[in-house]
Amino acid sequence: MRRVSLSLPEARRIALAAQGFDRKRPAGQPDVRHFRRVIDALGLLQLDYVNVLMPAQFLVLWSRLGAYDRKRLERFIYDKREYTEQWAHEASIVPASSWPLLEYRRQSHEIHKNNPLRQLRGRKAYLDAVLKQVQNDGALTANDLPPAPGPKRNPGDWHRSMPRRALEYHFACGDLAVSDRLANFQRVYDLPERVLPREHLETRLSVSDAQTELLKLAARALGVATLHDLADYYRMSPGLAAPLVQNLVEEGDLSPVNVEGWSEAAYLSSAARLPRSITGVSLLSPFDPVVWFRPRAERLFDFHYRIEIYVPAGKRRWGYYVLPLRVGDRIVGRVDLKADRKAKQLLVRNAHEEGSVDVDSCCDSLAIELHALKDWLGLDTIKVEKSDRFSKRLSTAVC
């Protein structure tokens, strides 16, 4: 598709089509073909195990596929050797073919200045011993390693033991790969040669070629994007990305395009599709690629979004775990959700419409989506905490 200018609604439709929202959810039970299609279209699934509702990566697929067998997805990801975990956008599931594309990131990894590993006496010997144990004993978790002295845990701290930090270091450097996840989400580590196909381990690329291919994947996943959008997808600096993007323009993979209302130059992927319309309703994970780069969400949808997990409760504007609500090609609301598994309730702790939307229609669409989510999570009821006109109308709609 070659265009020199796009209206904002056209840009939204292109962006959502690139993310798979131009397809209806499967009529039957989604299978590995659907899982593969979604992950390959996105290029990655960002991992986040905040479990107030459901870990983010599972919600990303649910938004596109509806109810599916989560265990089937996990076995597909970790047993088939088609996909693996890597640092990509953040910690992510990526196709195994992306392993060589991210080699330059692994080679440049350094221990963060605040990581207690830096202060560990005999650090090299300890790290060598950890790697040796994996080589000799096979796949293991942090619990299988002998303890090592580390900092005392303060109340409220996110805690990583020294064995876990050692394994994460080797993972970030590429000495180890993730072979599985346990039911408690704990990583199981093993040598890359026992996890990944040899062809990907033996592929060698220059840094420039790897980064160019990552930008090409980002362009395909975004459809239409600015330089900053493209660079952010795989966490590249815009300065490094700029000449590579220009090369992609010269090679015909990208074409410059003006987008209505955008102050930055934009680029259209040669793989982009412009459907006549985007239909359907979906709640989006806070870590969905549609909204994870906040400046892009504002440009495309006039949607100002900040996740408030780390904001003190009294200072939150929208809630703890807020999901954007997409209807068609617009984001029309936001909903703070919690799965109360003990009470078997889906709690709607806060809900708001965006701008001048039709509240009745929006609430009716959201109610259908909430019931579908409730059923998928194995909950019995929906409870809406009524605080304003929108949530009161929503409470009526879900009954």
C-alpha positions as a Markdown table, in Angstrom:
| # | Residue | x | y | z |
|---|---|---|---|---|
| 1 | Met | 0.0 | 0.0 | 0.0 |
| 2 | Arg | 1.5 | 3.3 | -1.1 |
| 3 | Arg | 0.0 | 6.5 | 0.4 |
| 4 | Val | 1.5 | 9.9 | 1.0 |
| 5 | Ser | -1.1 | 11.1 | 3.5 |
| 6 | Leu | -3.5 | 9.4 | 6.0 |
| 7 | Ser | -6.4 | 10.8 | 8.0 |
| 8 | Leu | -6.3 | 10.0 | 11.7 |
| 9 | Pro | -9.1 | 7.4 | 11.5 |
| 10 | Glu | -7.2 | 5.7 | 8.6 |
| 11 | Ala | -4.0 | 5.6 | 10.7 |
| 12 | Arg | -6.0 | 4.0 | 13.6 |
| 13 | Arg | -7.4 | 1.4 | 11.4 |
| 14 | Ile | -4.0 | 0.6 | 9.9 |
| 15 | Ala | -2.5 | 0.3 | 13.4 |
| 16 | Leu | -5.2 | -1.9 | 14.8 |
| 17 | Ala | -5.2 | -4.1 | 11.7 |
| 18 | Ala | -1.4 | -4.6 | 12.1 |
| 19 | Gln | -2.2 | -5.8 | 15.7 |
| 20 | Gly | -4.7 | -8.3 | 14.5 |
| 21 | Phe | -7.9 | -6.4 | 15.3 |
| 22 | Asp | -9.2 | -6.5 | 11.8 |
| 23 | Arg | -10.1 | -10.2 | 12.4 |
| 24 | Lys | -13.0 | -11.5 | 14.3 |
| 25 | Arg | -12.4 | -13.7 | 17.3 |
| 26 | Pro | -12.5 | -17.4 | 16.4 |
| 27 | Ala | -16.0 | -18.9 | 16.5 |
| 28 | Gly | -14.6 | -22.1 | 18.0 |
| 29 | Gln | -11.9 | -22.9 | 20.6 |
| 30 | Pro | -8.6 | -21.1 | 19.6 |
| 31 | Asp | -5.8 | -23.5 | 18.8 |
| 32 | Val | -2.0 | -23.3 | 18.1 |
| 33 | Arg | -2.7 | -21.8 | 14.7 |
| 34 | His | -4.4 | -18.8 | 16.4 |
| 35 | Phe | -1.6 | -18.5 | 19.0 |
| 36 | Arg | 1.0 | -18.5 | 16.3 |
| 37 | Arg | -0.8 | -16.0 | 14.2 |
| 38 | Val | -1.1 | -13.5 | 17.1 |
| 39 | Ile | 2.4 | -13.8 | 18.4 |
| 40 | Asp | 4.0 | -13.6 | 15.0 |
| 41 | Ala | 1.9 | -10.5 | 14.1 |
| 42 | Leu | 3.0 | -8.8 | 17.3 |
| 43 | Gly | 6.6 | -10.0 | 17.1 |
| 44 | Leu | 6.6 | -10.5 | 20.9 |
| 45 | Leu | 4.4 | -10.9 | 24.0 |
| 46 | Gln | 5.6 | -8.7 | 26.9 |
| 47 | Leu | 5.6 | -10.7 | 30.1 |
| 48 | Asp | 4.2 | -9.2 | 33.3 |
| 49 | Tyr | 3.0 | -11.4 | 36.1 |
| 50 | Val | 1.0 | -8.9 | 38.2 |
| 51 | Asn | -1.9 | -11.2 | 38.9 |
| 52 | Val | -4.5 | -8.9 | 40.2 |
| 53 | Leu | -6.6 | -9.9 | 37.2 |
| 54 | Met | -4.5 | -12.2 | 34.9 |
| 55 | Pro | -0.8 | -11.9 | 33.8 |
| 56 | Ala | -0.6 | -9.4 | 31.0 |
| 57 | Gln | 0.6 | -11.8 | 28.3 |
| 58 | Phe | -2.5 | -13.9 | 28.6 |
| 59 | Leu | -4.7 | -10.8 | 28.4 |
| 60 | Val | -3.1 | -9.7 | 25.2 |
| 61 | Leu | -4.1 | -13.0 | 23.5 |
| 62 | Trp | -7.6 | -12.9 | 25.1 |
| 63 | Ser | -8.2 | -9.4 | 23.6 |
| 64 | Arg | -7.7 | -10.8 | 20.2 |
| 65 | Leu | -8.9 | -14.4 | 20.5 |
| 66 | Gly | -11.4 | -14.4 | 23.3 |
| 67 | Ala | -11.6 | -17.4 | 25.7 |
| 68 | Tyr | -8.8 | -20.0 | 25.1 |
| 69 | Asp | -7.1 | -22.8 | 27.0 |
| 70 | Arg | -4.3 | -21.1 | 28.9 |
| 71 | Lys | -2.5 | -24.3 | 29.6 |
| 72 | Arg | -2.6 | -25.2 | 25.9 |
| 73 | Leu | -0.9 | -21.8 | 25.2 |
| 74 | Glu | 1.8 | -22.4 | 27.8 |
| 75 | Arg | 2.6 | -25.9 | 26.5 |
| 76 | Phe | 2.7 | -24.5 | 22.9 |
| 77 | Ile | 5.1 | -21.8 | 23.9 |
| 78 | Tyr | 7.5 | -23.9 | 26.1 |
| 79 | Asp | 7.3 | -27.3 | 24.5 |
| 80 | Lys | 7.4 | -26.7 | 20.7 |
| 81 | Arg | 10.7 | -24.8 | 20.6 |
| 82 | Glu | 9.2 | -22.2 | 18.2 |
| 83 | Tyr | 9.2 | -19.5 | 20.9 |
| 84 | Thr | 11.5 | -18.5 | 23.7 |
| 85 | Glu | 11.8 | -15.8 | 26.4 |
| 86 | Gln | 14.2 | -12.9 | 25.8 |
| 87 | Trp | 14.6 | -9.3 | 26.7 |
| 88 | Ala | 13.0 | -7.6 | 23.7 |
| 89 | His | 10.6 | -4.7 | 24.5 |
| 90 | Glu | 10.9 | -5.8 | 28.1 |
| 91 | Ala | 11.0 | -9.4 | 29.2 |
| 92 | Ser | 9.0 | -11.1 | 26.4 |
| 93 | Ile | 8.0 | -14.2 | 24.5 |
| 94 | Val | 9.6 | -14.0 | 21.1 |
| 95 | Pro | 9.9 | -16.3 | 18.1 |
| 96 | Ala | 13.0 | -18.5 | 18.4 |
| 97 | Ser | 14.1 | -16.9 | 15.1 |
| 98 | Ser | 14.6 | -13.6 | 17.0 |
| 99 | Trp | 17.3 | -15.1 | 19.2 |
| 100 | Pro | 20.1 | -14.0 | 16.8 |
| 101 | Leu | 18.5 | -10.6 | 16.3 |
| 102 | Leu | 18.9 | -9.9 | 20.0 |
| 103 | Glu | 22.4 | -11.2 | 20.4 |
| 104 | Tyr | 23.9 | -7.7 | 20.4 |
| 105 | Arg | 21.7 | -7.0 | 23.5 |
| 106 | Arg | 22.9 | -10.1 | 25.3 |
| 107 | Gln | 26.6 | -9.3 | 24.5 |
| 108 | Ser | 26.3 | -5.7 | 25.9 |
| 109 | His | 24.5 | -6.7 | 29.1 |
| 110 | Glu | 26.1 | -5.4 | 32.3 |
| 111 | Ile | 25.1 | -5.8 | 35.9 |
| 112 | His | 23.0 | -2.8 | 37.0 |
| 113 | Lys | 24.8 | -0.6 | 39.5 |
| 114 | Asn | 22.0 | -1.3 | 42.1 |
| 115 | Asn | 22.1 | -5.0 | 41.6 |
| 116 | Pro | 23.5 | -6.7 | 44.8 |
| 117 | Leu | 25.4 | -9.1 | 42.6 |
| 118 | Arg | 27.9 | -6.2 | 42.1 |
| 119 | Gln | 28.8 | -6.3 | 45.8 |
| 120 | Leu | 28.9 | -10.1 | 46.1 |
| 121 | Arg | 32.3 | -11.2 | 47.4 |
| 122 | Gly | 33.6 | -13.9 | 45.0 |
| 123 | Arg | 31.0 | -13.0 | 42.4 |
| 124 | Lys | 32.8 | -14.6 | 39.4 |
| 125 | Ala | 33.3 | -17.9 | 41.2 |
| 126 | Tyr | 29.7 | -17.9 | 42.3 |
| 127 | Leu | 28.4 | -17.2 | 38.8 |
| 128 | Asp | 30.7 | -19.8 | 37.3 |
| 129 | Ala | 29.5 | -22.4 | 39.9 |
| 130 | Val | 25.8 | -21.6 | 39.0 |
| 131 | Leu | 26.4 | -22.1 | 35.3 |
| 132 | Lys | 28.4 | -25.3 | 36.0 |
| 133 | Gln | 25.5 | -26.7 | 38.0 |
| 134 | Val | 23.1 | -26.2 | 35.1 |
| 135 | Gln | 25.6 | -27.8 | 32.8 |
| 136 | Asn | 25.9 | -30.9 | 35.0 |
| 137 | Asp | 22.4 | -31.2 | 36.5 |
| 138 | Gly | 20.2 | -29.9 | 33.7 |
| 139 | Ala | 17.2 | -27.6 | 33.9 |
| 140 | Leu | 16.7 | -25.9 | 37.3 |
| 141 | Thr | 15.1 | -23.1 | 39.2 |
| 142 | Ala | 16.5 | -20.6 | 41.7 |
| 143 | Asn | 15.2 | -22.9 | 44.5 |
| 144 | Asp | 17.6 | -25.6 | 43.3 |
| 145 | Leu | 20.7 | -23.5 | 43.9 |
| 146 | Pro | 22.5 | -23.2 | 47.2 |
| 147 | Pro | 21.9 | -19.8 | 48.9 |
| 148 | Ala | 24.3 | -17.0 | 48.8 |
| 149 | Pro | 24.4 | -13.9 | 51.1 |
| 150 | Gly | 22.4 | -11.0 | 49.9 |
| 151 | Pro | 20.8 | -7.8 | 51.2 |
| 152 | Lys | 18.1 | -8.0 | 53.9 |
| 153 | Arg | 14.6 | -7.7 | 52.6 |
| 154 | Asn | 12.7 | -4.6 | 53.7 |
| 155 | Pro | 8.9 | -4.6 | 54.1 |
| 156 | Gly | 7.2 | -4.1 | 50.8 |
| 157 | Asp | 10.4 | -4.9 | 48.7 |
| 158 | Trp | 10.2 | -6.8 | 45.5 |
| 159 | His | 12.6 | -9.6 | 46.5 |
| 160 | Arg | 15.0 | -11.5 | 44.3 |
| 161 | Ser | 17.3 | -14.0 | 46.0 |
| 162 | Met | 21.0 | -14.1 | 45.0 |
| 163 | Pro | 20.5 | -17.4 | 43.2 |
| 164 | Arg | 17.7 | -15.9 | 41.2 |
| 165 | Arg | 19.8 | -12.8 | 40.4 |
| 166 | Ala | 22.6 | -15.1 | 39.2 |
| 167 | Leu | 20.3 | -17.1 | 36.9 |
| 168 | Glu | 18.8 | -13.9 | 35.5 |
| 169 | Tyr | 22.3 | -12.6 | 34.8 |
| 170 | His | 23.2 | -15.7 | 32.8 |
| 171 | Phe | 19.9 | -15.4 | 31.0 |
| 172 | Ala | 20.4 | -11.8 | 30.1 |
| 173 | Cys | 23.9 | -12.7 | 28.8 |
| 174 | Gly | 22.6 | -15.6 | 26.8 |
| 175 | Asp | 24.5 | -18.3 | 28.8 |
| 176 | Leu | 21.1 | -19.7 | 29.8 |
| 177 | Ala | 17.6 | -19.8 | 28.3 |
| 178 | Val | 14.2 | -20.3 | 29.8 |
| 179 | Ser | 12.9 | -23.9 | 29.2 |
| 180 | Asp | 9.6 | -23.6 | 31.1 |
| 181 | Arg | 7.5 | -21.7 | 33.7 |
| 182 | Leu | 6.1 | -23.5 | 36.8 |
| 183 | Ala | 2.6 | -23.0 | 38.0 |
| 184 | Asn | 3.8 | -20.3 | 40.4 |
| 185 | Phe | 5.3 | -18.5 | 37.3 |
| 186 | Gln | 8.9 | -19.4 | 38.4 |
| 187 | Arg | 11.3 | -19.6 | 35.5 |
| 188 | Val | 13.1 | -22.9 | 34.7 |
| 189 | Tyr | 16.5 | -22.3 | 33.2 |
| 190 | Asp | 18.7 | -24.5 | 31.0 |
| 191 | Leu | 21.5 | -24.2 | 28.4 |
| 192 | Pro | 20.4 | -22.6 | 25.2 |
| 193 | Glu | 21.5 | -25.6 | 23.2 |
| 194 | Arg | 19.0 | -27.8 | 25.1 |
| 195 | Val | 16.1 | -25.3 | 24.5 |
| 196 | Leu | 16.5 | -23.7 | 21.1 |
| 197 | Pro | 16.9 | -25.1 | 17.6 |
| 198 | Arg | 20.6 | -25.2 | 16.5 |
| 199 | Glu | 19.9 | -23.1 | 13.4 |
| 200 | His | 19.0 | -20.0 | 15.5 |
| 201 | Leu | 22.0 | -20.5 | 17.9 |
| 202 | Glu | 24.4 | -20.7 | 14.9 |
| 203 | Thr | 23.1 | -17.7 | 13.0 |
| 204 | Arg | 25.4 | -14.7 | 13.2 |
| 205 | Leu | 24.4 | -11.2 | 12.2 |
| 206 | Ser | 26.1 | -7.8 | 12.4 |
| 207 | Val | 24.6 | -5.4 | 14.9 |
| 208 | Ser | 23.4 | -3.2 | 12.1 |
| 209 | Asp | 21.7 | -6.1 | 10.3 |
| 210 | Ala | 20.0 | -7.3 | 13.5 |
| 211 | Gln | 18.7 | -3.9 | 14.4 |
| 212 | Thr | 17.5 | -3.3 | 10.9 |
| 213 | Glu | 15.5 | -6.6 | 11.0 |
| 214 | Leu | 14.1 | -5.6 | 14.4 |
| 215 | Leu | 12.9 | -2.3 | 13.0 |
| 216 | Lys | 11.3 | -4.1 | 10.1 |
| 217 | Leu | 9.4 | -6.4 | 12.5 |
| 218 | Ala | 8.4 | -3.3 | 14.5 |
| 219 | Ala | 7.1 | -1.6 | 11.4 |
| 220 | Arg | 5.0 | -4.6 | 10.4 |
| 221 | Ala | 3.6 | -4.8 | 14.0 |
| 222 | Leu | 2.7 | -1.1 | 14.1 |
| 223 | Gly | 1.5 | -0.6 | 10.5 |
| 224 | Val | 2.2 | 3.2 | 10.6 |
| 225 | Ala | 4.6 | 4.7 | 13.0 |
| 226 | Thr | 7.0 | 7.5 | 13.9 |
| 227 | Leu | 10.7 | 7.0 | 14.4 |
| 228 | His | 10.2 | 7.0 | 18.1 |
| 229 | Asp | 7.4 | 4.4 | 17.8 |
| 230 | Leu | 9.6 | 2.1 | 15.8 |
| 231 | Ala | 12.6 | 2.5 | 18.1 |
| 232 | Asp | 10.6 | 1.9 | 21.2 |
| 233 | Tyr | 9.2 | -1.4 | 20.1 |
| 234 | Tyr | 12.5 | -3.3 | 20.7 |
| 235 | Arg | 14.0 | -0.6 | 23.0 |
| 236 | Met | 16.4 | 1.0 | 20.5 |
| 237 | Ser | 17.6 | 4.6 | 20.8 |
| 238 | Pro | 16.0 | 6.8 | 18.1 |
| 239 | Gly | 19.5 | 8.1 | 17.3 |
| 240 | Leu | 20.7 | 4.6 | 16.4 |
| 241 | Ala | 17.4 | 3.8 | 14.6 |
| 242 | Ala | 17.2 | 6.9 | 12.4 |
| 243 | Pro | 19.8 | 5.9 | 9.7 |
| 244 | Leu | 18.5 | 2.3 | 9.7 |
| 245 | Val | 14.9 | 3.6 | 9.2 |
| 246 | Gln | 16.1 | 5.7 | 6.3 |
| 247 | Asn | 17.7 | 2.6 | 4.7 |
| 248 | Leu | 14.4 | 0.8 | 5.0 |
| 249 | Val | 12.8 | 3.7 | 3.2 |
| 250 | Glu | 15.3 | 3.4 | 0.4 |
| 251 | Glu | 14.8 | -0.3 | 0.2 |
| 252 | Gly | 11.0 | 0.1 | 0.0 |
| 253 | Asp | 10.1 | -1.6 | 3.3 |
| 254 | Leu | 8.9 | 1.8 | 4.6 |
| 255 | Ser | 7.4 | 4.8 | 2.9 |
| 256 | Pro | 7.1 | 8.4 | 4.4 |
| 257 | Val | 3.5 | 9.4 | 5.0 |
| 258 | Asn | 1.8 | 12.4 | 6.6 |
| 259 | Val | -0.7 | 11.6 | 9.3 |
| 260 | Glu | -3.4 | 14.1 | 10.2 |
| 261 | Gly | -2.5 | 15.9 | 13.4 |
| 262 | Trp | 0.9 | 14.3 | 13.9 |
| 263 | Ser | 3.8 | 16.7 | 14.3 |
| 264 | Glu | 6.4 | 14.0 | 13.7 |
| 265 | Ala | 7.2 | 12.4 | 10.4 |
| 266 | Ala | 5.6 | 9.0 | 10.0 |
| 267 | Tyr | 6.4 | 5.8 | 8.1 |
| 268 | Leu | 4.0 | 3.3 | 6.5 |
| 269 | Ser | 5.0 | -0.4 | 6.4 |
| 270 | Ser | 4.9 | -2.1 | 3.1 |
| 271 | Ala | 3.0 | -4.8 | 4.8 |
| 272 | Ala | 0.3 | -2.4 | 6.1 |
| 273 | Arg | -3.4 | -3.0 | 5.5 |
| 274 | Leu | -6.1 | -0.4 | 5.5 |
| 275 | Pro | -9.5 | -2.1 | 6.2 |
| 276 | Arg | -12.7 | -0.2 | 5.6 |
| 277 | Ser | -13.6 | -0.6 | 9.2 |
| 278 | Ile | -12.5 | -2.1 | 12.5 |
| 279 | Thr | -15.2 | -3.7 | 14.5 |
| 280 | Gly | -15.5 | -5.6 | 17.8 |
| 281 | Val | -14.9 | -4.8 | 21.4 |
| 282 | Ser | -11.9 | -5.7 | 23.6 |
| 283 | Leu | -10.4 | -4.8 | 26.9 |
| 284 | Leu | -6.6 | -4.2 | 26.5 |
| 285 | Ser | -3.9 | -5.2 | 28.8 |
| 286 | Pro | -1.8 | -2.2 | 30.2 |
| 287 | Phe | 1.1 | -3.9 | 28.4 |
| 288 | Asp | -0.6 | -4.4 | 25.1 |
| 289 | Pro | 1.5 | -3.0 | 22.2 |
| 290 | Val | -1.5 | -0.8 | 21.2 |
| 291 | Val | -1.0 | 1.3 | 24.3 |
| 292 | Trp | 2.4 | 0.5 | 25.8 |
| 293 | Phe | 4.1 | 3.5 | 24.2 |
| 294 | Arg | 2.0 | 6.2 | 25.8 |
| 295 | Pro | 2.9 | 9.1 | 23.3 |
| 296 | Arg | 1.6 | 6.8 | 20.5 |
| 297 | Ala | -1.6 | 6.1 | 22.3 |
| 298 | Glu | -2.2 | 9.8 | 22.7 |
| 299 | Arg | -1.5 | 10.5 | 19.1 |
| 300 | Leu | -3.6 | 7.7 | 17.7 |
| 301 | Phe | -6.5 | 7.7 | 20.2 |
| 302 | Asp | -6.4 | 10.9 | 22.1 |
| 303 | Phe | -6.0 | 8.6 | 25.1 |
| 304 | His | -3.8 | 9.8 | 28.0 |
| 305 | Tyr | -2.8 | 6.6 | 29.8 |
| 306 | Arg | -0.5 | 6.0 | 32.8 |
| 307 | Ile | -0.5 | 2.8 | 34.8 |
| 308 | Glu | -0.9 | 3.6 | 38.5 |
| 309 | Ile | 0.2 | 0.4 | 40.2 |
| 310 | Tyr | 3.1 | 2.3 | 41.8 |
| 311 | Val | 1.1 | 5.4 | 42.6 |
| 312 | Pro | 0.0 | 5.7 | 46.3 |
| 313 | Ala | -3.7 | 4.7 | 46.5 |
| 314 | Gly | -4.8 | 8.2 | 47.6 |
| 315 | Lys | -3.2 | 9.8 | 44.5 |
| 316 | Arg | -4.5 | 7.5 | 41.9 |
| 317 | Arg | -6.9 | 9.0 | 39.4 |
| 318 | Trp | -8.2 | 5.9 | 37.6 |
| 319 | Gly | -7.3 | 2.9 | 39.7 |
| 320 | Tyr | -4.7 | 0.2 | 40.4 |
| 321 | Tyr | -5.0 | -2.1 | 37.3 |
| 322 | Val | -6.8 | -0.1 | 34.6 |
| 323 | Leu | -7.6 | -1.7 | 31.2 |
| 324 | Pro | -8.5 | 0.5 | 28.2 |
| 325 | Leu | -11.7 | -0.4 | 26.4 |
| 326 | Arg | -11.6 | -0.5 | 22.7 |
| 327 | Val | -14.8 | -0.3 | 20.6 |
| 328 | Gly | -14.2 | -0.4 | 16.9 |
| 329 | Asp | -11.2 | 1.9 | 16.1 |
| 330 | Arg | -11.5 | 4.0 | 19.2 |
| 331 | Ile | -10.6 | 3.7 | 22.9 |
| 332 | Val | -13.8 | 4.8 | 24.6 |
| 333 | Gly | -13.3 | 4.0 | 28.3 |
| 334 | Arg | -11.1 | 2.6 | 31.0 |
| 335 | Val | -11.9 | 0.0 | 33.7 |
| 336 | Asp | -10.1 | -0.9 | 36.9 |
| 337 | Leu | -10.5 | -4.6 | 37.4 |
| 338 | Lys | -9.6 | -7.2 | 40.0 |
| 339 | Ala | -10.3 | -11.0 | 40.1 |
| 340 | Asp | -11.4 | -11.8 | 43.6 |
| 341 | Arg | -10.7 | -15.5 | 43.3 |
| 342 | Lys | -11.8 | -16.3 | 46.9 |
| 343 | Ala | -15.2 | -14.8 | 46.4 |
| 344 | Lys | -15.3 | -15.9 | 42.7 |
| 345 | Gln | -16.1 | -12.3 | 41.7 |
| 346 | Leu | -14.9 | -10.0 | 38.9 |
| 347 | Leu | -14.7 | -6.7 | 40.7 |
| 348 | Val | -15.1 | -3.4 | 38.7 |
| 349 | Arg | -13.5 | -1.0 | 41.1 |
| 350 | Asn | -13.7 | 2.0 | 38.8 |
| 351 | Ala | -15.0 | 2.7 | 35.3 |
| 352 | His | -15.0 | 5.8 | 33.2 |
| 353 | Glu | -16.0 | 6.8 | 29.7 |
| 354 | Glu | -13.6 | 8.8 | 27.4 |
| 355 | Gly | -14.8 | 12.1 | 26.0 |
| 356 | Ser | -18.2 | 12.4 | 24.4 |
| 357 | Val | -19.0 | 8.7 | 23.9 |
| 358 | Asp | -22.5 | 7.2 | 23.9 |
| 359 | Val | -22.6 | 6.0 | 27.5 |
| 360 | Asp | -25.5 | 3.6 | 27.0 |
| 361 | Ser | -23.9 | 1.9 | 24.0 |
| 362 | Cys | -20.5 | 1.9 | 25.7 |
| 363 | Cys | -21.8 | 0.3 | 28.9 |
| 364 | Asp | -23.7 | -2.4 | 26.9 |
| 365 | Ser | -20.6 | -3.3 | 25.0 |
| 366 | Leu | -18.4 | -3.3 | 28.1 |
| 367 | Ala | -21.0 | -5.5 | 30.0 |
| 368 | Ile | -20.8 | -8.2 | 27.3 |
| 369 | Glu | -17.0 | -8.1 | 27.4 |
| 370 | Leu | -16.9 | -8.3 | 31.2 |
| 371 | His | -19.2 | -11.4 | 31.2 |
| 372 | Ala | -16.9 | -13.1 | 28.7 |
| 373 | Leu | -13.9 | -12.2 | 30.9 |
| 374 | Lys | -15.6 | -13.5 | 34.0 |
| 375 | Asp | -16.4 | -16.8 | 32.4 |
| 376 | Trp | -12.9 | -17.2 | 31.1 |
| 377 | Leu | -11.4 | -16.5 | 34.5 |
| 378 | Gly | -13.8 | -19.1 | 36.1 |
| 379 | Leu | -15.6 | -16.5 | 38.2 |
| 380 | Asp | -19.3 | -16.6 | 39.1 |
| 381 | Thr | -20.4 | -12.9 | 39.4 |
| 382 | Ile | -19.5 | -9.4 | 38.5 |
| 383 | Lys | -19.6 | -6.7 | 41.1 |
| 384 | Val | -19.5 | -3.0 | 40.0 |
| 385 | Glu | -18.6 | -0.4 | 42.6 |
| 386 | Lys | -20.9 | 2.5 | 41.7 |
| 387 | Ser | -19.2 | 5.9 | 42.0 |
| 388 | Asp | -20.5 | 8.0 | 39.1 |
| 389 | Arg | -23.0 | 8.0 | 36.2 |
| 390 | Phe | -21.0 | 5.7 | 34.1 |
| 391 | Ser | -20.4 | 3.0 | 36.7 |
| 392 | Lys | -24.0 | 3.2 | 37.8 |
| 393 | Arg | -25.2 | 2.6 | 34.2 |
| 394 | Leu | -22.6 | -0.2 | 33.9 |
| 395 | Ser | -24.0 | -1.9 | 37.0 |
| 396 | Thr | -27.4 | -2.0 | 35.4 |
| 397 | Ala | -26.0 | -3.3 | 32.1 |
| 398 | Val | -24.1 | -6.3 | 33.7 |
| 399 | Cys | -27.2 | -7.6 | 35.6 |
